[in-house]
Amino acid sequence: MTLQFEIPKMLNLEAFELKMIMAGELYERGKLSLGQAAKLVGISKTTFIEIMGNYGYSVFGNNEDDILSDIQNQL
């Protein structure tokens, strides 16, 4: 799906930043995996993980179960 909309100039957002915000939100809401979010932005998964904190997003979930699940998946 292609979505087109106009961003007010006063927000001073570039395409990359807007993609990061959208991908970060969708990842945190559980709608996208890390890989899918990175693909939406057009960067590698590693790069997405490295810079998502700059946009206020965490690779870890917001609850204890998510964090424990992530730790188990790394073992």
N, C-alpha and C positions, 0 to 999 in steps of 0.2 A: 504494500500500500504506500502511496505517496501522499504526503500531507504538505500543503503549502499555506503559509500564513505570513502576515506582515508583523514584524516586531517594531514597536515604536523606537525611533532613534535615540530617545532620551534614556533608554535602558542601556545603551552602549554595549550590546552583546554581540560577539562574533559567533559565526556558525559553530565553531569548535566548542565554545563555552556552552552554547545552547544545547548541543548534542550531549555534552557531558552531564549537564543538569538533567536532561530527559532520561538518559541512560542510568544515571545514579538513582533517580527516583524510581524508575521501573525495576531496577535491581533490588533496592531496599524494600519495595512492595512485593517482591517475590514473583514479578511478572516476567523477568528476564534472568537468565543465568549470567555469571561473570563473562563468559565467552560471548554470549549474545549481546550483552551490554557493550563490550569492547568492539564488537563488529558494528553495532549501530553507530558508534563514534568513528570507526575506521582506524582503530589502533589495535595493537596486540593486547592480549589479556594481561600480560605482565605490566605493560605500560599503563593500562587502565587501573590496575590495582595500585600501582605506584602513585598515581596522581589523583585518584578519587577523593582522598582526604583533603586535597586542596579545595574541593568543592563541597566539603561538609558531609561526605558519605564515608561509611565504614565498610570494609570487606566483611566484617563480622556482623551477624544479625543483632537485632535489638534485644533479644532475650537469651536467657541462659541455655535453653534447649538448642537454639541455633549455634551458639558458640561451642557447646559440647559436640554437636553434630559435625561442625567444621573440624574440630580437633580429631575426632574419630576418623574422618575422611582423609586426614593427613597421615595417619599411622599405617 
